[in-house]
């Protein structure tokens, strides 16, 4: 059996730009060139070549670019990069479509009709790869002079969406969200504890709990969306780095995960408020911001809410990465879905890639990630961007991504039923919290569902 995913070291929701129109680089649903493979050649079985992969000297061409979640305050930064690109490519005009929201519902039918854009900023959709709507970028990326600054964790994450096992890179990953613990620094200092290790975490929670003061060491996301974070913490605790082992057997119900769930969900209504069982993100964040909870798990997207809640006093709270486990590693989930793809109908993929590269390095990348609230997947930008150094949580995320102890687990995010399984298991996790279901039973049920999804959809 081929192992479908790779382990990796060091690393916003699906974002599909859309509009249904054709440009000079658009096609009629038939790809216009063979897609370069990992060696820079052509992919076996690719469609017949009908156009040159680069424009002739002085040839006037148009590239269509779709940008999702491009609200008014973000558009200037995009236009600046495009203007610089057009200045260096006087024969190329970039036609930009700004979408203020997620354009996935428009992108799907557009691509099905062969009317998608040449280049788009997007969260990856495995169905686009399976349907042949986009081309692999390996050949372009491997020959690009900026390749050395790309975080390998982001590259490997992007390759994981190639479910054939060929390891093709179908989108250029440029930004990621980072899962963090938001903690009350002042509470931890007062209690003399820290959460640098998981052992420290499990000691810190009760030490920071004082129900008489309506103060709880932890808030658990027992409601909507909580399972994704529970899974992340399980793998961080165990040190395992894949949802499946080398034989294709799921690791969900590993004994270390049972041990973790026992301890973590066992804090419910002891070191947490009773209402935690139904907490979604908003309730979780509110518990932290109202100073009733000492630790919550989320990502950097809630930073501004916390900053406002604490009146700008950054001595009271901070963002921490996943604690070190017994193996001495900090295992984290990767969410590097901010990136660019090239349509298989684009007649000029080299010019398209040149445009992508402008958004993938230097000031273009720095400003893009700042505006979109993501962490750059580029070592040079991580080390030098002024806005990262301005806020401790961004710096903490950068340090995490650059640390030798940081590893990322392979969550098989592309499995078709993954979201449905997590949603179904959310109810069962609540039964564990109130003692109606054991951790072992809970994880065995979860493992059975995940195993079936794998067996039904992964080629042997």
Secondary structure, 3 states (H helix, E strand, C coil): CCCCCCCEECCCCCCECCCCCCCCCCCCCCCCCCCCCCCCCCCCCCCCCCCCCCCCCCCCEEEEEEECCCCHHHHHHHHHHHHHHHHHCCCEEEEEEECCCCCHHHHHHHHHCCCCCCEEEECCCHHHHHCCCECCCHHHHHCCCCHHHECHHHHHHHHCCCCCCCCCCCCEEEEEECEEEEEEHHHHHHHCCCCCEHHHHHHHHHHCCEHHHCEECCCCCCCCCHHHHHHHHHHHHHCCCECECCCCCECCCCHHHHHHHHHHHCCCCCCCCHHHHHCCHHHHHHHHHCCCECEEEEEHHHHHHHHHHCCCCCCCEEEECCCECCCCCEEEECEEEEEEEEECCCCCHHHHHHHHHHCCCHHHHHHHHHHHCCEECEHHHHHHCHHHHHCHHHHHHHHHHHCCCEEEEECCCCCCCHHHHHHHHHHHHHHHHCCCCCHHHHHHHHHHHHHHHHHHHCCC
